[in-house]
Amino acid sequence: MNLLQSSPPSLLDRTYQLAQYPYNALRHPANTLLSTPLLSFLAIPAFTSWSTSINLLFFYLTWSALILSHPPLKIELLGTLFVRLFCYVLPSLAFLAFDSAVPSLAVAIKEQGDVALPLGDHQGGAGRKGRWWKVALVSAGNVLLSVFLQAAIELLFTSVLHIRSALRITTSLPMPWGIAVDVARGLLLREVLTYLLHRYILHNPNTPLKSASKYHAAWQHAVPAPYSLTAHYDHPLPYLLHVFLPDYLPALLFRFHLLSYHLYLALVSLEETFAYSGYNVLPSGLVLGGMARRQERHLMGGGQGNYGCWGLVDFAAGTSMGEDVIEDVRGEAEKKDAAGKARAKGKEVKRKAKK
């Protein structure tokens, strides 16, 4: 027997290492950024002029070295933390800073006007629960809670039950079609789960979890009008039901590859940032504009409809408030078509004027 051979870390050791991850991430941000799979994938083509094949080869080598040199749990958690940070927390804080620095400009592009300003009288003056700082702290705390729960599930699977990890973390890379399929079915299942849990648990007078329903109404629905930070602002119990489970269960059930999961989570985080922003000027009015309007109607209408994220299940179940998802898409398409025709007419007039 080799007395010098080190024993594998215990569950207590791994839990202690897990608790140190956020501290180490803040202490060594450069190393953490370079060890984040999604960021390394984006950084390679950004800083090189090589062909796609060479970039993919280097990414595969980087990914393989990362998997072989770091614990899988550390890669998963740091990647998840930084996806949430760069795709939700920082953009939401940037929107908050914009709304606070130039309220006269922000109010012009807010769907609800000055009611939707985070530092306005409607948000902070009505009571403590509307204050932006509480919303920001609770939102950030819930994001960290979701990351720690994800870590706890992985530790339960691998260290307690001794089964395979919840997500696939291997040196092999998923094919592009496989990533697309995972993301598509993940978003679809998330839509269904969000609708069911939101409608029948949090907005049902006969719900078996009356405390969760009460907390949800007293916390998230107490905000007069949504802004990006309110996407994760809720009491922890309804937050886990309404946000964490619909976001994480699809990845768990389909056992996403870690890269697929981080891409899926990035899309979800960006969707939450824009859908709750309260702006009527968004990057993709055809999709995000309708989602933002439906979220506003839900929060400001007492939760009488619009329970899903995209509005697809609401349309099928007849619980849409205001325009449903089909009417929104049709209306936005008509606006774009009208704008296109107006631009074409303007160019035609200019050509005739030159002649």
Phi, psi and chi 1 to 4 in degrees:
 res  aa     phi    psi   chi1   chi2   chi3   chi4
   1 MET       -  131.4 -179.3  177.5  178.7      -
   2 ASN   -86.6  108.4 -172.3    0.7      -      -
   3 LEU   -71.8  -20.2  -63.4  177.9      -      -
   4 LEU   -85.6   -7.8  -62.2  178.7      -      -
   5 GLN   -71.2  128.5 -175.5  177.2    3.3      -
   6 SER   -78.1  142.3   60.3      -      -      -
   7 SER   -86.7  152.9   58.6      -      -      -
   8 PRO   -63.5  150.1   22.6  -33.3      -      -
   9 PRO   -64.0  143.3   22.7  -33.0      -      -
  10 SER   -78.6  173.1   64.1      -      -      -
  11 LEU   -62.6  -36.6  176.8   59.6      -      -
  12 LEU   -65.3  -41.5 -176.2   60.9      -      -
  13 ASP   -62.5  -42.7  -66.3  -28.1      -      -
  14 ARG   -68.6  -35.5  -62.8 -174.8   64.9 -177.4
  15 THR   -65.9  -40.4  -55.5      -      -      -
  16 TYR   -64.5  -41.7  174.7   73.1      -      -
  17 GLN   -63.1  -38.3  -67.3  173.7    2.0      -
  18 LEU   -61.2  -42.2  168.8   63.8      -      -
  19 ALA   -66.0  -24.4      -      -      -      -
  20 GLN   -84.6  -14.0  -73.6 -174.5  -47.5      -
  21 TYR   -56.7  -49.5  -73.4  162.0      -      -
  22 PRO   -60.9  -38.9  -23.5   35.1      -      -
  23 TYR   -63.9  -45.4  169.9   74.1      -      -
  24 ASN   -65.0  -34.3  -68.9  -27.1      -      -
  25 ALA   -64.2  -39.2      -      -      -      -
  26 LEU   -76.3  -31.3  -65.6  174.7      -      -
  27 ARG   -75.3  -36.7 -173.8 -179.7  178.1 -173.7
  28 HIS  -125.9   70.8  -54.5  -70.9      -      -
  29 PRO   -64.7  -34.4   23.2  -33.1      -      -
  30 ALA   -65.0  -47.5      -      -      -      -
  31 ASN   -62.0  -38.0  -66.3  -21.9      -      -
  32 THR   -66.8  -41.8  -55.7      -      -      -
  33 LEU   -62.1  -42.6  -75.7  172.4      -      -
  34 LEU   -69.0  -24.0  -66.3  175.2      -      -
  35 SER   -91.8    1.8   66.5      -      -      -
  36 THR   -85.8  118.9  -56.4      -      -      -
  37 PRO   -57.1  -47.8  -22.0   31.0      -      -
  38 LEU   -63.3  -40.2 -172.2   62.0      -      -
  39 LEU   -70.1  -37.2  -67.3  178.6      -      -
  40 SER   -66.4  -33.8   64.2      -      -      -
  41 PHE   -65.3  -38.9  175.8   73.0      -      -
  42 LEU   -77.4  -29.1  -63.5  174.4      -      -
  43 ALA   -75.1  -32.9      -      -      -      -
  44 ILE   -61.2  -53.7  -70.2  175.6      -      -
  45 PRO   -69.9  -22.4   23.0  -32.1      -      -
  46 ALA   -71.8  -32.7      -      -      -      -
  47 PHE  -108.9   10.0  -66.3  101.4      -      -
  48 THR  -132.8  162.3   64.4      -      -      -
  49 SER  -115.3   22.0   57.6      -      -      -
  50 TRP   -77.5  169.8  -58.7  -34.8      -      -
  51 SER   -73.1  168.0   65.1      -      -      -
  52 THR   -61.9  -40.7  -57.8      -      -      -
  53 SER   -62.2  -42.0  -60.1      -      -      -
  54 ILE   -67.2  -41.0  -62.0  -62.4      -      -
  55 ASN   -60.7  -44.0  -76.1  -30.4      -      -
  56 LEU   -64.6  -38.1  -70.2  175.6      -      -
  57 LEU   -63.5  -45.3  174.1   61.3      -      -
  58 PHE   -67.0  -36.2  -88.4   88.8      -      -
  59 PHE   -65.5  -39.3  176.0   69.8      -      -
  60 TYR   -62.5  -43.2  171.6   73.6      -      -
  61 LEU   -65.0  -40.9  -65.0  175.2      -      -
  62 THR   -63.9  -43.6  -56.7      -      -      -
  63 TRP   -63.5  -45.4  172.0 -104.7      -      -
  64 SER   -61.6  -44.3  -59.2      -      -      -
  65 ALA   -63.2  -37.6      -      -      -      -
  66 LEU   -64.4  -44.6 -172.6   65.2      -      -
  67 ILE   -65.8  -39.0  -66.6  -63.6      -      -
  68 LEU   -79.0  -19.0  -64.6  174.4      -      -
  69 SER  -108.8   -6.8   59.3      -      -      -
  70 HIS  -131.5  149.6  -67.9   81.0      -      -
  71 PRO   -61.9  137.0  -19.1   30.2      -      -
  72 PRO   -55.4  -38.3  -24.1   33.3      -      -
  73 LEU   -63.6  -38.8 -175.8   61.1      -      -
  74 LYS   -64.4  -42.6  179.1  179.8 -179.8 -179.8
  75 ILE   -63.0  -44.6  -61.4  172.8      -      -
  76 GLU   -62.5  -47.8  176.8 -176.0  -19.9      -
  77 LEU   -72.2  -43.1  -64.2 -175.0      -      -
  78 LEU   -65.8  -38.7  -72.3 -179.1      -      -
  79 GLY   -62.2  -45.3      -      -      -      -
  80 THR   -62.5  -43.7  -59.5      -      -      -
  81 LEU   -61.5  -43.1 -171.9   62.8      -      -
  82 PHE   -77.8  -28.2  -86.4   85.0      -      -
  83 VAL   -63.1  -46.6  166.3      -      -      -
  84 ARG   -62.4  -38.4  -78.4  -61.2 -162.5 -173.6
  85 LEU   -66.0  -49.0  179.2   64.8      -      -
  86 PHE   -84.1  -23.1  -76.6   99.5      -      -
  87 CYS  -104.5  -11.6  -64.2      -      -      -
  88 TYR  -131.3  -58.3  172.0   71.0      -      -
  89 VAL   -63.3  -54.4  176.0      -      -      -
  90 LEU   -66.0  -44.4  -68.0 -178.4      -      -
  91 PRO   -61.0  -37.9  -24.7   34.5      -      -
  92 SER   -65.5  -40.8  -62.9      -      -      -
  93 LEU   -67.2  -34.2  -68.7  176.3      -      -
  94 ALA   -65.4  -41.8      -      -      -      -
  95 PHE   -63.2  -40.0  -72.4  161.7      -      -
  96 LEU   -62.0  -42.9  176.4   64.2      -      -
  97 ALA   -64.4  -39.9      -      -      -      -
  98 PHE   -64.0  -46.6  170.4   74.4      -      -
  99 ASP   -62.2  -32.0  -66.3  -17.1      -      -
 100 SER   -83.0  -36.0  -53.7      -      -      -
 101 ALA   -77.4  -40.8      -      -      -      -
 102 VAL  -129.5   68.3  -78.0      -      -      -
 103 PRO   -60.7  -31.2   21.1  -32.0      -      -
 104 SER   -65.8  -32.6   58.2      -      -      -
 105 LEU   -81.3  -39.7 -180.0   58.7      -      -
 106 ALA   -64.5  -38.4      -      -      -      -
 107 VAL   -65.4  -24.8   73.6      -      -      -
 108 ALA   -73.0  -23.0      -      -      -      -
 109 ILE  -112.6   10.7   57.8  174.8      -      -
 110 LYS   -90.0  132.1  -74.2  -77.0 -170.3  177.4
 111 GLU   -60.3  -37.1 -172.9   72.5   21.2      -
 112 GLN  -100.7   12.0  -57.0  -60.3  -33.3      -
 113 GLY    66.4 -141.8      -      -      -      -
 114 ASP   -69.3  -15.9   59.0  -11.7      -      -
 115 VAL   -62.7  -30.5  177.4      -      -      -
 116 ALA   -89.8    1.0      -      -      -      -
 117 LEU   -74.3  123.8  -68.4  178.2      -      -
 118 PRO   -58.8  -33.3  -23.2   33.0      -      -
 119 LEU  -101.2   12.8  -87.8   65.3      -      -
 120 GLY   -78.7  171.7      -      -      -      -
 121 ASP   -63.2  -32.7  -66.4  -25.3      -      -
 122 HIS   -68.3  -32.4  -64.4  -82.7      -      -
 123 GLN   -83.9  -47.5  -64.0  -78.3   -8.2      -
 124 GLY   -98.0  -23.1      -      -      -      -
 125 GLY   -82.0  -21.7      -      -      -      -
 126 ALA   -76.3  -16.2      -      -      -      -
 127 GLY   157.9  168.4      -      -      -      -
 128 ARG   -62.2  -34.1  -69.5 -168.4   60.9 -169.6
 129 LYS   -68.1  -13.6  -68.4 -175.5  178.1  179.0
 130 GLY   -95.0   -0.3      -      -      -      -
 131 ARG   -70.7  137.2  -69.5 -178.7  179.0  174.1
 132 TRP   -63.7  -35.2   66.2  -91.3      -      -
 133 TRP   -66.9  -36.2   53.6  -93.9      -      -
 134 LYS   -67.8  -41.6  179.4 -179.4  178.8 -179.3
 135 VAL   -59.6  -43.8  173.5      -      -      -
 136 ALA   -64.8  -44.9      -      -      -      -
 137 LEU   -65.9  -45.2  -71.3  176.9      -      -
 138 VAL   -65.7  -40.2  171.5      -      -      -
 139 SER   -61.9  -47.4 -177.6      -      -      -
 140 ALA   -64.2  -39.4      -      -      -      -
 141 GLY   -63.4  -38.6      -      -      -      -
 142 ASN   -68.7  -35.2  -80.0  -25.2      -      -
 143 VAL   -61.9  -45.6  169.3      -      -      -
 144 LEU   -64.0  -38.4  -69.2  176.3      -      -
 145 LEU   -59.7  -43.0  174.4   63.0      -      -
 146 SER   -64.4  -36.8   66.8      -      -      -
 147 VAL   -68.0  -41.8  175.0      -      -      -
 148 PHE   -67.9  -35.2  -82.5  109.5      -      -
 149 LEU   -66.7  -39.0  -77.7  176.5      -      -
 150 GLN   -60.8  -40.5 -179.4  179.6  -30.4      -
 151 ALA   -66.0  -40.4      -      -      -      -
 152 ALA   -62.8  -38.7      -      -      -      -
 153 ILE   -65.1  -41.8  -68.2  172.2      -      -
 154 GLU   -64.2  -42.1  -74.0  -72.5    9.1      -
 155 LEU   -64.8  -37.4  -73.2  174.1      -      -
 156 LEU   -62.6  -44.3  174.5   65.5      -      -
 157 PHE   -67.8  -47.7  -81.5   27.7      -      -
 158 THR   -88.5  -35.1   57.4      -      -      -
 159 SER  -102.9  -24.5  -60.9      -      -      -
 160 VAL  -102.4  -53.6  178.1      -      -      -
 161 LEU   -84.8  -16.0  -58.5  178.6      -      -
 162 HIS    55.3   47.7  -60.7  -69.9      -      -
 163 ILE  -118.7  179.1   58.6  177.4      -      -
 164 ARG   -66.3  159.0   63.5 -175.0 -173.3 -179.7
 165 SER   -66.5  159.7   59.5      -      -      -
 166 ALA   -66.4  -37.7      -      -      -      -
 167 LEU  -111.8  152.3  -58.6  178.6      -      -
 168 ARG   -82.9  119.2  -73.7 -173.1  -68.6  119.0
 169 ILE  -125.0   94.4  -51.8  176.0      -      -
 170 THR  -130.9  166.2   61.6      -      -      -
 171 THR   -72.1  -23.2   54.5      -      -      -
 172 SER   -74.0  146.3   60.2      -      -      -
 173 LEU   -98.5  142.4  -63.6  175.7      -      -
 174 PRO   -71.9  149.3   27.5  -34.3      -      -
 175 MET   -74.0  152.5  -61.8  -60.5  -68.3      -
 176 PRO   -55.4  -40.2  -26.6   34.3      -      -
 177 TRP   -65.3  -38.3  173.6 -111.1      -      -
 178 GLY   -64.2  -39.7      -      -      -      -
 179 ILE   -63.3  -44.4  -64.8  177.2      -      -
 180 ALA   -62.0  -41.6      -      -      -      -
 181 VAL   -65.4  -44.5  169.6      -      -      -
 182 ASP   -59.8  -47.0  -79.5  -15.0      -      -
 183 VAL   -64.4  -42.2  170.5      -      -      -
 184 ALA   -64.5  -48.5      -      -      -      -
 185 ARG   -73.3  -26.9   61.1 -175.6  179.9  177.7
 186 GLY   -65.6  -44.7      -      -      -      -
 187 LEU   -65.8  -38.1  -68.0  174.5      -      -
 188 LEU   -66.6  -46.1 -178.0   59.4      -      -
 189 LEU   -66.1  -36.5 -178.9   55.9      -      -
 190 ARG   -60.4  -41.8  171.4  177.6  173.2  -99.0
 191 GLU   -60.3  -44.2  166.9   76.2    4.0      -
 192 VAL   -67.3  -45.7  174.5      -      -      -
 193 LEU   -64.5  -41.5  -70.3  172.4      -      -
 194 THR   -60.8  -43.7  -59.8      -      -      -
 195 TYR   -62.0  -49.6  179.6   89.9      -      -
 196 LEU   -64.6  -48.2  -66.1  175.9      -      -
 197 LEU   -68.5  -38.1  -68.0  169.3      -      -
 198 HIS   -68.8  -45.8 -156.2  178.7      -      -
 199 ARG   -76.9  -47.7  179.4 -178.7 -178.9 -177.9
 200 TYR   -92.5  -11.9  -66.0  107.1      -      -
 201 ILE  -109.9  -46.4  -60.7  -63.3      -      -
 202 LEU   -93.9  -20.3  -61.2 -177.6      -      -
 203 HIS  -129.5   37.9  -70.3  -72.7      -      -
 204 ASN  -121.2  120.8 -179.9    8.5      -      -
 205 PRO   -61.8  -22.0   19.0  -30.8      -      -
 206 ASN  -102.9   22.9  -60.3  -41.6      -      -
 207 THR   -62.9  142.7  176.2      -      -      -
 208 PRO   -72.9  -14.8   24.5  -33.0      -      -
 209 LEU  -114.2   71.7  -65.4  175.6      -      -
 210 LYS   -64.4  -31.9  -67.7 -172.8 -178.6  -63.4
 211 SER   -65.3  -40.5   58.6      -      -      -
 212 ALA   -63.9  -41.2      -      -      -      -
 213 SER   -63.7  -41.2  177.5      -      -      -
 214 LYS   -66.1  -44.1 -179.7  179.8   67.3  174.5
 215 TYR   -63.7  -40.5  -71.0  140.9      -      -
 216 HIS   -61.6  -42.7 -178.1   61.7      -      -
 217 ALA   -68.2  -36.5      -      -      -      -
 218 ALA   -81.3  -18.8      -      -      -      -
 219 TRP  -104.7  -78.2  -74.2   56.2      -      -
 220 GLN   -65.3  -40.1 -169.2  174.6   60.1      -
 221 HIS   -78.9   -1.7  -80.1  -88.4      -      -
 222 ALA   -83.0  -13.7      -      -      -      -
 223 VAL   -75.8  124.6  178.6      -      -      -
 224 PRO   -57.8  -40.0  -24.0   33.4      -      -
 225 ALA  -149.9  146.6      -      -      -      -
 226 PRO   -74.2  147.7   26.9  -34.3      -      -
 227 TYR  -140.6  165.7   50.1   98.4      -      -
 228 SER   -50.7  -39.7  -66.2      -      -      -
 229 LEU   -65.4  -19.6  -72.1  170.2      -      -
 230 THR   -74.2  -10.0   59.7      -      -      -
 231 ALA   -60.5  -34.2      -      -      -      -
 232 HIS  -114.4   16.1  -72.8 -105.1      -      -
 233 TYR   -92.5  111.2  172.3   69.2      -      -
 234 ASP  -171.3  163.7 -149.0  -21.7      -      -
 235 HIS   -61.0  144.3 -175.7  -83.0      -      -
 236 PRO   -53.9  -36.0  -28.5   35.2      -      -
 237 LEU   -65.7  -55.9  179.0   56.4      -      -
 238 PRO   -66.0  -26.9   19.7  -30.8      -      -
 239 TYR   -62.4  -43.5  172.5   80.3      -      -
 240 LEU   -63.3  -37.4  -64.1  178.3      -      -
 241 LEU   -75.4  -40.1  -65.6  171.3      -      -
 242 HIS   -89.3  -29.7  175.2 -139.1      -      -
 243 VAL  -117.6  -56.2  178.9      -      -      -
 244 PHE   -64.6  -51.1  174.6   71.1      -      -
 245 LEU   -61.6  -48.8  -72.9 -179.0      -      -
 246 PRO   -62.7  -30.9  -24.7   35.9      -      -
 247 ASP   -74.7  -40.6  -73.5   -5.3      -      -
 248 TYR   -94.6  -33.3 -174.5   67.3      -      -
 249 LEU   -58.7  -41.2  -85.1 -178.9      -      -
 250 PRO   -57.8  -41.9  -26.7   36.4      -      -
 251 ALA   -65.5  -35.7      -      -      -      -
 252 LEU   -71.5  -44.5 -179.3   64.8      -      -
 253 LEU   -69.1  -40.4  -66.3  176.1      -      -
 254 PHE   -91.2   -4.8  -63.6  122.6      -      -
 255 ARG    48.3   68.3 -161.6  167.6 -176.8 -105.7
 256 PHE   -59.3  149.3  -74.8  179.3      -      -
 257 HIS   -67.5  148.7 -170.2  -78.8      -      -
 258 LEU   -57.5  -38.5 -176.6   59.0      -      -
 259 LEU   -66.1  -40.2  -70.4  176.6      -      -
 260 SER   -62.9  -40.9  -61.1      -      -      -
 261 TYR   -64.9  -42.8  174.7   67.4      -      -
 262 HIS   -67.5  -35.9  -78.3  165.0      -      -
 263 LEU   -67.0  -44.6  177.3   59.1      -      -
 264 TYR   -58.9  -44.9  158.7   79.9      -      -
 265 LEU   -67.6  -34.5 -169.4   63.8      -      -
 266 ALA   -64.5  -42.5      -      -      -      -
 267 LEU   -65.0  -42.0  -66.7  175.8      -      -
 268 VAL   -63.2  -43.6  166.9      -      -      -
 269 SER   -64.8  -42.9  -59.6      -      -      -
 270 LEU   -66.1  -38.8  -69.9  172.3      -      -
 271 GLU   -60.0  -46.1  172.2 -144.8  -60.5      -
 272 GLU   -61.9  -40.7  -67.3  168.0  -20.2      -
 273 THR   -60.4  -46.5  -58.3      -      -      -
 274 PHE   -82.2  -37.2  -72.2  107.9      -      -
 275 ALA   -66.1  -30.0      -      -      -      -
 276 TYR   -98.8    5.4  -77.8   83.1      -      -
 277 SER   -69.5  -27.6   66.2      -      -      -
 278 GLY    83.0   -0.2      -      -      -      -
 279 TYR   -82.5  148.3  -63.0  127.4      -      -
 280 ASN  -100.7    3.7   53.0   26.9      -      -
 281 VAL  -119.3  107.6  178.6      -      -      -
 282 LEU  -128.7  159.5  -66.8  170.1      -      -
 283 PRO   -56.0  -38.9  -24.5   33.2      -      -
 284 SER  -130.1   91.3  174.9      -      -      -
 285 GLY   -63.6  -26.5      -      -      -      -
 286 LEU   -63.9  -30.5 -166.0   62.0      -      -
 287 VAL  -115.6  -57.5  177.5      -      -      -
 288 LEU   -68.6  -33.1  -68.3  173.9      -      -
 289 GLY   -60.9  -46.8      -      -      -      -
 290 GLY   -65.8  -38.6      -      -      -      -
 291 MET   -63.0  -42.4  -67.6  173.7   63.2      -
 292 ALA   -64.4  -41.6      -      -      -      -
 293 ARG   -65.8  -38.2  -73.1 -170.1  -67.3  -88.2
 294 ARG   -69.3  -36.7  -76.4 -172.1  -69.1  -83.6
 295 GLN   -64.4  -40.6  -70.5  -66.8  -10.8      -
 296 GLU   -62.7  -44.9  -72.7  175.7   -7.2      -
 297 ARG   -63.4  -36.6  -65.1 -176.8 -168.7  122.6
 298 HIS   -66.4  -50.8  171.3   80.0      -      -
 299 LEU   -68.3  -38.6  -71.9  173.5      -      -
 300 MET   -89.8   -8.8  -58.4  179.6   70.5      -
 301 GLY  -103.8   15.6      -      -      -      -
 302 GLY    75.1   19.0      -      -      -      -
 303 GLY    70.0   36.0      -      -      -      -
 304 GLN   -87.8   -0.7  -60.7  -60.3  -46.2      -
 305 GLY   178.5 -172.0      -      -      -      -
 306 ASN    54.4   59.0  -67.6  -13.4      -      -
 307 TYR   -84.5  -24.4  -58.0  106.8      -      -
 308 GLY   -86.3  178.7      -      -      -      -
 309 CYS   -85.1  -49.3  -56.5      -      -      -
 310 TRP   -93.9  -20.0  -64.8   74.4      -      -
 311 GLY    93.1    2.8      -      -      -      -
 312 LEU   -69.5  -47.3  -63.3  174.7      -      -
 313 VAL   -71.4  -34.8 -175.8      -      -      -
 314 ASP   -60.1  -41.4  -76.4  -67.7      -      -
 315 PHE   -63.3  -44.3  170.2   73.3      -      -
 316 ALA   -68.8  -34.2      -      -      -      -
 317 ALA   -92.4   -6.1      -      -      -      -
 318 GLY    74.6   29.9      -      -      -      -
 319 THR  -111.9   20.6   54.0      -      -      -
 320 SER   -73.0  140.2  -62.2      -      -      -
 321 MET  -103.4  127.1  -67.1  178.7   66.2      -
 322 GLY    74.2 -145.2      -      -      -      -
 323 GLU   -71.8  136.5  -64.3  179.0  -14.8      -
 324 ASP   -83.0 -179.8   57.7   42.2      -      -
 325 VAL   -64.0  -35.1   61.3      -      -      -
 326 ILE   -68.8  -44.1  -57.3  -59.2      -      -
 327 GLU   -64.3  -37.3  -67.1  170.9  -22.8      -
 328 ASP   -62.7  -47.6  -89.9  -26.0      -      -
 329 VAL   -63.2  -42.7  171.0      -      -      -
 330 ARG   -64.3  -43.0 -173.4 -176.7  -63.8  118.6
 331 GLY   -64.4  -43.1      -      -      -      -
 332 GLU   -66.2  -38.0  -69.8  -66.9  -22.8      -
 333 ALA   -64.4  -39.5      -      -      -      -
 334 GLU   -65.8  -39.6  -70.3  175.1   -6.6      -
 335 LYS   -61.5  -45.0  -71.3  179.7 -176.1  178.2
 336 LYS   -65.3  -38.3  -70.0 -177.9 -179.3  -64.3
 337 ASP   -66.3  -41.6 -176.1   56.0      -      -
 338 ALA   -64.5  -41.1      -      -      -      -
 339 ALA   -64.7  -40.3      -      -      -      -
 340 GLY   -63.0  -41.1      -      -      -      -
 341 LYS   -66.1  -38.0  -70.9 -179.4  178.9  179.4
 342 ALA   -64.5  -41.1      -      -      -      -
 343 ARG   -65.0  -41.9  -74.7 -167.2  -64.1  -91.8
 344 ALA   -63.5  -40.5      -      -      -      -
 345 LYS   -65.1  -39.3 -172.3   67.2  175.1  177.8
 346 GLY   -62.8  -42.2      -      -      -      -
 347 LYS   -64.6  -37.8  -68.8  179.4 -179.8  178.6
 348 GLU   -65.3  -41.3 -177.0  179.9   -9.0      -
 349 VAL   -63.5  -40.7  170.5      -      -      -
 350 LYS   -63.5  -40.8  -72.0 -178.4  179.3  179.2
 351 ARG   -63.9  -41.4  -76.2 -162.9  -59.4  -92.7
 352 LYS   -67.4  -35.2  -70.9 -178.4  177.9 -179.8
 353 ALA   -66.5  -36.6      -      -      -      -
 354 LYS   -66.7  -33.8  -70.4  179.3  179.4  179.1
 355 LYS   -70.2      -  -67.3  179.0 -179.8  179.2
